[in-house]
């Protein structure tokens, strides 16, 4: 279970990195901000990945703490 939580956490961080890269491409392209919907989608993915990483980190710490007892 510990390794499964680790890989889920890595996937959540991957979603955050992809969304940051997508937002960067949209912001720094010349015609990327004509429509803000893609920017909102990437921002939402980034926030969701960040929240998922936080929840998985807490679950991983609790899992390790319960297995030590």
PDB file of N, CA, C and O in Angstrom:
ATOM      1  N   UNK A   1       0.820  -1.197   0.000  1.00  0.00           N
ATOM      2  CA  UNK A   1       0.000   0.000   0.000  1.00  0.00           C
ATOM      3  C   UNK A   1       0.864   1.261   0.000  1.00  0.00           C
ATOM      4  O   UNK A   1       0.523   2.268  -0.620  1.00  0.00           O
ATOM      5  N   UNK A   2       1.988   1.180   0.709  1.00  0.00           N
ATOM      6  CA  UNK A   2       2.874   2.343   0.778  1.00  0.00           C
ATOM      7  C   UNK A   2       3.402   2.710  -0.603  1.00  0.00           C
ATOM      8  O   UNK A   2       3.458   3.889  -0.955  1.00  0.00           O
ATOM      9  N   UNK A   3       3.786   1.714  -1.381  1.00  0.00           N
ATOM     10  CA  UNK A   3       4.302   1.978  -2.715  1.00  0.00           C
ATOM     11  C   UNK A   3       3.198   2.470  -3.647  1.00  0.00           C
ATOM     12  O   UNK A   3       3.449   3.295  -4.526  1.00  0.00           O
ATOM     13  N   UNK A   4       1.988   1.972  -3.459  1.00  0.00           N
ATOM     14  CA  UNK A   4       0.858   2.429  -4.264  1.00  0.00           C
ATOM     15  C   UNK A   4       0.576   3.906  -3.994  1.00  0.00           C
ATOM     16  O   UNK A   4       0.314   4.671  -4.922  1.00  0.00           O
ATOM     17  N   UNK A   5       0.632   4.306  -2.717  1.00  0.00           N
ATOM     18  CA  UNK A   5       0.446   5.709  -2.381  1.00  0.00           C
ATOM     19  C   UNK A   5       1.556   6.566  -2.974  1.00  0.00           C
ATOM     20  O   UNK A   5       1.312   7.691  -3.410  1.00  0.00           O
ATOM     21  N   UNK A   6       2.771   6.035  -2.990  1.00  0.00           N
ATOM     22  CA  UNK A   6       3.891   6.774  -3.581  1.00  0.00           C
ATOM     23  C   UNK A   6       3.661   7.027  -5.058  1.00  0.00           C
ATOM     24  O   UNK A   6       3.888   8.140  -5.533  1.00  0.00           O
ATOM     25  N   UNK A   7       3.213   6.014  -5.800  1.00  0.00           N
ATOM     26  CA  UNK A   7       3.014   6.190  -7.232  1.00  0.00           C
ATOM     27  C   UNK A   7       1.810   7.075  -7.531  1.00  0.00           C
ATOM     28  O   UNK A   7       1.817   7.816  -8.513  1.00  0.00           O
ATOM     29  N   UNK A   8       0.780   7.006  -6.697  1.00  0.00           N
ATOM     30  CA  UNK A   8      -0.341   7.917  -6.865  1.00  0.00           C
ATOM     31  C   UNK A   8       0.080   9.358  -6.602  1.00  0.00           C
ATOM     32  O   UNK A   8      -0.377  10.281  -7.277  1.00  0.00           O
ATOM     33  N   UNK A   9       0.955   9.544  -5.615  1.00  0.00           N
ATOM     34  CA  UNK A   9       1.459  10.871  -5.318  1.00  0.00           C
ATOM     35  C   UNK A   9       2.329  11.378  -6.467  1.00  0.00           C
ATOM     36  O   UNK A   9       2.264  12.557  -6.816  1.00  0.00           O
ATOM     37  N   UNK A  10       3.129  10.515  -7.047  1.00  0.00           N
ATOM     38  CA  UNK A  10       3.942  10.907  -8.199  1.00  0.00           C
ATOM     39  C   UNK A  10       3.066  11.276  -9.394  1.00  0.00           C
ATOM     40  O   UNK A  10       3.386  12.204 -10.137  1.00  0.00           O
ATOM     41  N   UNK A  11       1.965  10.556  -9.579  1.00  0.00           N
ATOM     42  CA  UNK A  11       1.044  10.889 -10.671  1.00  0.00           C
ATOM     43  C   UNK A  11       0.378  12.238 -10.433  1.00  0.00           C
ATOM     44  O   UNK A  11       0.189  13.011 -11.372  1.00  0.00           O
ATOM     45  N   UNK A  12       0.022  12.526  -9.188  1.00  0.00           N
ATOM     46  CA  UNK A  12      -0.585  13.824  -8.866  1.00  0.00           C
ATOM     47  C   UNK A  12       0.405  14.954  -9.124  1.00  0.00           C
ATOM     48  O   UNK A  12       0.024  16.004  -9.641  1.00  0.00           O
ATOM     49  N   UNK A  13       1.657  14.751  -8.772  1.00  0.00           N
ATOM     50  CA  UNK A  13       2.670  15.762  -9.061  1.00  0.00           C
ATOM     51  C   UNK A  13       2.894  15.907 -10.559  1.00  0.00           C
ATOM     52  O   UNK A  13       3.178  17.004 -11.039  1.00  0.00           O
ATOM     53  N   UNK A  14       2.771  14.821 -11.298  1.00  0.00           N
ATOM     54  CA  UNK A  14       2.870  14.890 -12.755  1.00  0.00           C
ATOM     55  C   UNK A  14       1.743  15.719 -13.350  1.00  0.00           C
ATOM     56  O   UNK A  14       1.964  16.475 -14.296  1.00  0.00           O
ATOM     57  N   UNK A  15       0.532  15.584 -12.805  1.00  0.00           N
ATOM     58  CA  UNK A  15      -0.593  16.398 -13.274  1.00  0.00           C
ATOM     59  C   UNK A  15      -0.318  17.872 -13.006  1.00  0.00           C
ATOM     60  O   UNK A  15      -0.618  18.724 -13.842  1.00  0.00           O
ATOM     61  N   UNK A  16       0.253  18.176 -11.838  1.00  0.00           N
ATOM     62  CA  UNK A  16       0.576  19.566 -11.511  1.00  0.00           C
ATOM     63  C   UNK A  16       1.614  20.114 -12.490  1.00  0.00           C
ATOM     64  O   UNK A  16       1.474  21.238 -12.970  1.00  0.00           O
ATOM     65  N   UNK A  17       2.642  19.340 -12.786  1.00  0.00           N
ATOM     66  CA  UNK A  17       3.686  19.807 -13.701  1.00  0.00           C
ATOM     67  C   UNK A  17       3.160  19.998 -15.117  1.00  0.00           C
ATOM     68  O   UNK A  17       3.515  20.967 -15.788  1.00  0.00           O
ATOM     69  N   UNK A  18       2.317  19.078 -15.572  1.00  0.00           N
ATOM     70  CA  UNK A  18       1.737  19.211 -16.917  1.00  0.00           C
ATOM     71  C   UNK A  18       0.841  20.441 -16.994  1.00  0.00           C
ATOM     72  O   UNK A  18       0.843  21.158 -17.994  1.00  0.00           O
ATOM     73  N   UNK A  19       0.078  20.679 -15.934  1.00  0.00           N
ATOM     74  CA  UNK A  19      -0.801  21.854 -15.964  1.00  0.00           C
ATOM     75  C   UNK A  19       0.007  23.147 -15.912  1.00  0.00           C
ATOM     76  O   UNK A  19      -0.359  24.128 -16.558  1.00  0.00           O
ATOM     77  N   UNK A  20       1.082  23.160 -15.165  1.00  0.00           N
ATOM     78  CA  UNK A  20       1.941  24.352 -15.150  1.00  0.00           C
ATOM     79  C   UNK A  20       2.585  24.589 -16.506  1.00  0.00           C
ATOM     80  O   UNK A  20       2.683  25.729 -16.960  1.00  0.00           O
ATOM     81  N   UNK A  21       3.021  23.523 -17.149  1.00  0.00           N
ATOM     82  CA  UNK A  21       3.605  23.668 -18.478  1.00  0.00           C
ATOM     83  C   UNK A  21       2.563  24.158 -19.484  1.00  0.00           C
ATOM     84  O   UNK A  21       2.856  25.008 -20.326  1.00  0.00           O
ATOM     85  N   UNK A  22       1.352  23.618 -19.393  1.00  0.00           N
ATOM     86  CA  UNK A  22       0.291  24.058 -20.295  1.00  0.00           C
ATOM     87  C   UNK A  22      -0.073  25.516 -20.089  1.00  0.00           C
ATOM     88  O   UNK A  22      -0.293  26.249 -21.053  1.00  0.00           O
ATOM     89  N   UNK A  23      -0.137  25.935 -18.832  1.00  0.00           N
ATOM     90  CA  UNK A  23      -0.434  27.344 -18.563  1.00  0.00           C
ATOM     91  C   UNK A  23       0.694  28.234 -19.051  1.00  0.00           C
ATOM     92  O   UNK A  23       0.444  29.318 -19.577  1.00  0.00           O
ATOM     93  N   UNK A  24       1.927  27.791 -18.885  1.00  0.00           N
ATOM     94  CA  UNK A  24       3.058  28.579 -19.366  1.00  0.00           C
ATOM     95  C   UNK A  24       3.036  28.738 -20.871  1.00  0.00           C
ATOM     96  O   UNK A  24       3.300  29.823 -21.389  1.00  0.00           O
ATOM     97  N   UNK A  25       2.723  27.669 -21.573  1.00  0.00           N
ATOM     98  CA  UNK A  25       2.645  27.747 -23.037  1.00  0.00           C
ATOM     99  C   UNK A  25       1.529  28.692 -23.455  1.00  0.00           C
ATOM    100  O   UNK A  25       1.696  29.488 -24.379  1.00  0.00           O
ATOM    101  N   UNK A  26       0.393  28.603 -22.775  1.00  0.00           N
ATOM    102  CA  UNK A  26      -0.724  29.482 -23.137  1.00  0.00           C
ATOM    103  C   UNK A  26      -0.415  30.944 -22.835  1.00  0.00           C
ATOM    104  O   UNK A  26      -0.748  31.829 -23.623  1.00  0.00           O
ATOM    105  N   UNK A  27       0.211  31.192 -21.711  1.00  0.00           N
ATOM    106  CA  UNK A  27       0.472  32.574 -21.316  1.00  0.00           C
ATOM    107  C   UNK A  27       1.547  33.201 -22.196  1.00  0.00           C
ATOM    108  O   UNK A  27       1.412  34.354 -22.605  1.00  0.00           O
ATOM    109  N   UNK A  28       2.610  32.460 -22.493  1.00  0.00           N
ATOM    110  CA  UNK A  28       3.710  33.044 -23.237  1.00  0.00           C
ATOM    111  C   UNK A  28       3.577  32.929 -24.746  1.00  0.00           C
ATOM    112  O   UNK A  28       4.442  33.412 -25.477  1.00  0.00           O
ATOM    113  N   UNK A  29       2.510  32.299 -25.229  1.00  0.00           N
ATOM    114  CA  UNK A  29       2.276  32.313 -26.675  1.00  0.00           C
ATOM    115  C   UNK A  29       1.608  33.636 -27.049  1.00  0.00           C
ATOM    116  O   UNK A  29       0.958  34.266 -26.216  1.00  0.00           O
ATOM    117  N   UNK A  30       1.765  34.036 -28.259  1.00  0.00           N
ATOM    118  CA  UNK A  30       1.250  35.349 -28.663  1.00  0.00           C
ATOM    119  C   UNK A  30      -0.270  35.408 -28.701  1.00  0.00           C
ATOM    120  O   UNK A  30      -0.861  36.429 -28.349  1.00  0.00           O
ATOM    121  N   UNK A  31      -0.904  34.324 -29.124  1.00  0.00           N
ATOM    122  CA  UNK A  31      -2.350  34.344 -29.281  1.00  0.00           C
ATOM    123  C   UNK A  31      -3.014  33.343 -28.339  1.00  0.00           C
ATOM    124  O   UNK A  31      -4.104  32.852 -28.633  1.00  0.00           O
ATOM    125  N   UNK A  32      -2.383  33.040 -27.229  1.00  0.00           N
ATOM    126  CA  UNK A  32      -2.910  32.025 -26.329  1.00  0.00           C
ATOM    127  C   UNK A  32      -4.014  32.496 -25.421  1.00  0.00           C
ATOM    128  O   UNK A  32      -4.752  31.669 -24.884  1.00  0.00           O
ATOM    129  N   UNK A  33      -4.159  33.789 -25.226  1.00  0.00           N
ATOM    130  CA  UNK A  33      -5.145  34.282 -24.271  1.00  0.00           C
ATOM    131  C   UNK A  33      -6.363  34.918 -24.935  1.00  0.00           C
ATOM    132  O   UNK A  33      -7.038  35.742 -24.318  1.00  0.00           O
ATOM    133  N   UNK A  34      -6.655  34.549 -26.189  1.00  0.00           N
ATOM    134  CA  UNK A  34      -7.875  35.028 -26.824  1.00  0.00           C
ATOM    135  C   UNK A  34      -9.101  34.435 -26.139  1.00  0.00           C
ATOM    136  O   UNK A  34     -10.123  35.105 -25.988  1.00  0.00           O
ATOM    137  N   UNK A  35      -8.993  33.186 -25.730  1.00  0.00           N
ATOM    138  CA  UNK A  35     -10.058  32.496 -25.019  1.00  0.00           C
ATOM    139  C   UNK A  35      -9.466  31.956 -23.719  1.00  0.00           C
ATOM    140  O   UNK A  35      -8.465  31.240 -23.753  1.00  0.00           O
ATOM    141  N   UNK A  36     -10.062  32.284 -22.583  1.00  0.00           N
ATOM    142  CA  UNK A  36      -9.481  31.914 -21.291  1.00  0.00           C
ATOM    143  C   UNK A  36      -9.891  30.533 -20.792  1.00  0.00           C
ATOM    144  O   UNK A  36      -9.415  30.101 -19.742  1.00  0.00           O
ATOM    145  N   UNK A  37     -10.755  29.834 -21.511  1.00  0.00           N
ATOM    146  CA  UNK A  37     -11.224  28.526 -21.056  1.00  0.00           C
ATOM    147  C   UNK A  37     -10.067  27.521 -20.917  1.00  0.00           C
ATOM    148  O   UNK A  37     -10.011  26.833 -19.898  1.00  0.00           O
ATOM    149  N   UNK A  38      -9.147  27.399 -21.878  1.00  0.00           N
ATOM    150  CA  UNK A  38      -8.035  26.462 -21.674  1.00  0.00           C
ATOM    151  C   UNK A  38      -7.171  26.827 -20.463  1.00  0.00           C
ATOM    152  O   UNK A  38      -6.671  25.945 -19.766  1.00  0.00           O
ATOM    153  N   UNK A  39      -7.000  28.106 -20.221  1.00  0.00           N
ATOM    154  CA  UNK A  39      -6.231  28.520 -19.055  1.00  0.00           C
ATOM    155  C   UNK A  39      -6.926  28.087 -17.774  1.00  0.00           C
ATOM    156  O   UNK A  39      -6.271  27.625 -16.840  1.00  0.00           O
ATOM    157  N   UNK A  40      -8.254  28.233 -17.721  1.00  0.00           N
ATOM    158  CA  UNK A  40      -9.012  27.806 -16.552  1.00  0.00           C
ATOM    159  C   UNK A  40      -8.954  26.291 -16.370  1.00  0.00           C
ATOM    160  O   UNK A  40      -8.905  25.799 -15.243  1.00  0.00           O
ATOM    161  N   UNK A  41      -8.960  25.554 -17.479  1.00  0.00           N
ATOM    162  CA  UNK A  41      -8.875  24.097 -17.392  1.00  0.00           C
ATOM    163  C   UNK A  41      -7.525  23.680 -16.818  1.00  0.00           C
ATOM    164  O   UNK A  41      -7.465  22.836 -15.923  1.00  0.00           O
ATOM    165  N   UNK A  42      -6.445  24.263 -17.324  1.00  0.00           N
ATOM    166  CA  UNK A  42      -5.122  23.933 -16.792  1.00  0.00           C
ATOM    167  C   UNK A  42      -4.976  24.367 -15.337  1.00  0.00           C
ATOM    168  O   UNK A  42      -4.349  23.662 -14.546  1.00  0.00           O
ATOM    169  N   UNK A  43      -5.540  25.509 -14.974  1.00  0.00           N
ATOM    170  CA  UNK A  43      -5.483  25.959 -13.579  1.00  0.00           C
ATOM    171  C   UNK A  43      -6.264  25.008 -12.676  1.00  0.00           C
ATOM    172  O   UNK A  43      -5.816  24.687 -11.575  1.00  0.00           O
ATOM    173  N   UNK A  44      -7.413  24.563 -13.131  1.00  0.00           N
ATOM    174  CA  UNK A  44      -8.198  23.601 -12.352  1.00  0.00           C
ATOM    175  C   UNK A  44      -7.481  22.281 -12.174  1.00  0.00           C
ATOM    176  O   UNK A  44      -7.525  21.688 -11.097  1.00  0.00           O
ATOM    177  N   UNK A  45      -6.816  21.811 -13.232  1.00  0.00           N
ATOM    178  CA  UNK A  45      -6.030  20.583 -13.118  1.00  0.00           C
ATOM    179  C   UNK A  45      -4.884  20.755 -12.128  1.00  0.00           C
ATOM    180  O   UNK A  45      -4.579  19.846 -11.356  1.00  0.00           O
ATOM    181  N   UNK A  46      -4.257  21.914 -12.154  1.00  0.00           N
ATOM    182  CA  UNK A  46      -3.164  22.171 -11.221  1.00  0.00           C
ATOM    183  C   UNK A  46      -3.632  22.184  -9.783  1.00  0.00           C
ATOM    184  O   UNK A  46      -2.979  21.615  -8.909  1.00  0.00           O
ATOM    185  N   UNK A  47      -4.757  22.826  -9.533  1.00  0.00           N
ATOM    186  CA  UNK A  47      -5.298  22.862  -8.172  1.00  0.00           C
ATOM    187  C   UNK A  47      -5.733  21.468  -7.727  1.00  0.00           C
ATOM    188  O   UNK A  47      -5.503  21.083  -6.581  1.00  0.00           O
ATOM    189  N   UNK A  48      -6.358  20.716  -8.622  1.00  0.00           N
ATOM    190  CA  UNK A  48      -6.789  19.357  -8.279  1.00  0.00           C
ATOM    191  C   UNK A  48      -5.591  18.448  -8.003  1.00  0.00           C
ATOM    192  O   UNK A  48      -5.624  17.647  -7.069  1.00  0.00           O
ATOM    193  N   UNK A  49      -4.542  18.567  -8.805  1.00  0.00           N
ATOM    194  CA  UNK A  49      -3.337  17.765  -8.571  1.00  0.00           C
ATOM    195  C   UNK A  49      -2.653  18.130  -7.272  1.00  0.00           C
ATOM    196  O   UNK A  49      -2.150  17.258  -6.563  1.00  0.00           O
ATOM    197  N   UNK A  50      -2.632  19.420  -6.955  1.00  0.00           N
ATOM    198  CA  UNK A  50      -2.032  19.869  -5.702  1.00  0.00           C
ATOM    199  C   UNK A  50      -2.810  19.338  -4.502  1.00  0.00           C
ATOM    200  O   UNK A  50      -2.217  18.870  -3.531  1.00  0.00           O
ATOM    201  N   UNK A  51      -4.146  19.412  -4.573  1.00  0.00           N
ATOM    202  CA  UNK A  51      -4.977  18.904  -3.480  1.00  0.00           C
ATOM    203  C   UNK A  51      -4.849  17.391  -3.351  1.00  0.00           C
ATOM    204  O   UNK A  51      -4.793  16.868  -2.238  1.00  0.00           O
ATOM    205  N   UNK A  52      -4.804  16.688  -4.473  1.00  0.00           N
ATOM    206  CA  UNK A  52      -4.645  15.232  -4.429  1.00  0.00           C
ATOM    207  C   UNK A  52      -3.301  14.853  -3.822  1.00  0.00           C
ATOM    208  O   UNK A  52      -3.217  13.895  -3.054  1.00  0.00           O
ATOM    209  N   UNK A  53      -2.260  15.588  -4.156  1.00  0.00           N
ATOM    210  CA  UNK A  53      -0.948  15.318  -3.578  1.00  0.00           C
ATOM    211  C   UNK A  53      -0.966  15.531  -2.074  1.00  0.00           C
ATOM    212  O   UNK A  53      -0.372  14.747  -1.333  1.00  0.00           O
ATOM    213  N   UNK A  54      -1.639  16.579  -1.610  1.00  0.00           N
ATOM    214  CA  UNK A  54      -1.714  16.844  -0.172  1.00  0.00           C
ATOM    215  C   UNK A  54      -2.467  15.730   0.553  1.00  0.00           C
ATOM    216  O   UNK A  54      -2.036  15.279   1.615  1.00  0.00           O
ATOM    217  N   UNK A  55      -3.579  15.290  -0.011  1.00  0.00           N
ATOM    218  CA  UNK A  55      -4.361  14.216   0.613  1.00  0.00           C
ATOM    219  C   UNK A  55      -3.567  12.913   0.632  1.00  0.00           C
ATOM    220  O   UNK A  55      -3.570  12.193   1.631  1.00  0.00           O
ATOM    221  N   UNK A  56      -2.893  12.615  -0.463  1.00  0.00           N
ATOM    222  CA  UNK A  56      -2.100  11.389  -0.519  1.00  0.00           C
ATOM    223  C   UNK A  56      -0.903  11.445   0.421  1.00  0.00           C
ATOM    224  O   UNK A  56      -0.516  10.417   0.977  1.00  0.00           O
ATOM    225  N   UNK A  57      -0.311  12.613   0.612  1.00  0.00           N
ATOM    226  CA  UNK A  57       0.804  12.737   1.547  1.00  0.00           C
ATOM    227  C   UNK A  57       0.335  12.488   2.976  1.00  0.00           C
ATOM    228  O   UNK A  57       1.018  11.813   3.745  1.00  0.00           O
ATOM    229  N   UNK A  58      -0.823  13.028   3.334  1.00  0.00           N
ATOM    230  CA  UNK A  58      -1.365  12.780   4.678  1.00  0.00           C
ATOM    231  C   UNK A  58      -1.695  11.300   4.848  1.00  0.00           C
ATOM    232  O   UNK A  58      -1.409  10.719   5.894  1.00  0.00           O
ATOM    233  N   UNK A  59      -2.291  10.689   3.831  1.00  0.00           N
ATOM    234  CA  UNK A  59      -2.613   9.261   3.904  1.00  0.00           C
ATOM    235  C   UNK A  59      -1.349   8.421   4.041  1.00  0.00           C
ATOM    236  O   UNK A  59      -1.334   7.437   4.781  1.00  0.00           O
ATOM    237  N   UNK A  60      -0.302   8.797   3.342  1.00  0.00           N
ATOM    238  CA  UNK A  60       0.961   8.050   3.423  1.00  0.00           C
ATOM    239  C   UNK A  60       1.594   8.164   4.803  1.00  0.00           C
ATOM    240  O   UNK A  60       2.098   7.177   5.338  1.00  0.00           O
ATOM    241  N   UNK A  61       1.572   9.364   5.383  1.00  0.00           N
ATOM    242  CA  UNK A  61       2.122   9.554   6.722  1.00  0.00           C
ATOM    243  C   UNK A  61       1.316   8.764   7.744  1.00  0.00           C
ATOM    244  O   UNK A  61       1.888   8.116   8.621  1.00  0.00           O
ATOM    245  N   UNK A  62      -0.017   8.815   7.636  1.00  0.00           N
ATOM    246  CA  UNK A  62      -0.844   8.054   8.572  1.00  0.00           C
ATOM    247  C   UNK A  62      -0.646   6.557   8.409  1.00  0.00           C
ATOM    248  O   UNK A  62      -0.645   5.815   9.391  1.00  0.00           O
ATOM    249  N   UNK A  63      -0.478   6.115   7.173  1.00  0.00           N
ATOM    250  CA  UNK A  63      -0.254   4.680   6.926  1.00  0.00           C
ATOM    251  C   UNK A  63       1.069   4.240   7.562  1.00  0.00           C
ATOM    252  O   UNK A  63       1.124   3.182   8.189  1.00  0.00           O
ATOM    253  N   UNK A  64       2.122   5.025   7.412  1.00  0.00           N
ATOM    254  CA  UNK A  64       3.409   4.683   7.999  1.00  0.00           C
ATOM    255  C   UNK A  64       3.352   4.734   9.523  1.00  0.00           C
ATOM    256  O   UNK A  64       3.968   3.905  10.192  1.00  0.00           O
ATOM    257  N   UNK A  65       2.615   5.703  10.081  1.00  0.00           N
ATOM    258  CA  UNK A  65       2.513   5.819  11.526  1.00  0.00           C
ATOM    259  C   UNK A  65       1.759   4.645  12.117  1.00  0.00           C
ATOM    260  O   UNK A  65       2.130   4.146  13.180  1.00  0.00           O
ATOM    261  N   UNK A  66       0.706   4.194  11.450  1.00  0.00           N
ATOM    262  CA  UNK A  66      -0.077   3.056  11.955  1.00  0.00           C
ATOM    263  C   UNK A  66       0.682   1.737  11.847  1.00  0.00           C
ATOM    264  O   UNK A  66       0.457   0.832  12.651  1.00  0.00           O
ATOM    265  N   UNK A  67       1.562   1.616  10.885  1.00  0.00           N
ATOM    266  CA  UNK A  67       2.327   0.374  10.724  1.00  0.00           C
ATOM    267  C   UNK A  67       3.494   0.285  11.688  1.00  0.00           C
ATOM    268  O   UNK A  67       4.009  -0.809  11.918  1.00  0.00           O
ATOM    269  N   UNK A  68       3.930   1.403  12.261  1.00  0.00           N
ATOM    270  CA  UNK A  68       5.032   1.370  13.231  1.00  0.00           C
ATOM    271  C   UNK A  68       4.584   0.851  14.583  1.00  0.00           C
ATOM    272  O   UNK A  68       5.395   0.311  15.335  1.00  0.00           O
ATOM    273  N   UNK A  69       3.314   1.002  14.906  1.00  0.00           N
ATOM    274  CA  UNK A  69       2.822   0.594  16.235  1.00  0.00           C
ATOM    275  C   UNK A  69       2.681  -0.896  16.350  1.00  0.00           C
ATOM    276  O   UNK A  69       2.280  -1.399  17.399  1.00  0.00           O
TER     277      UNK A  69
END
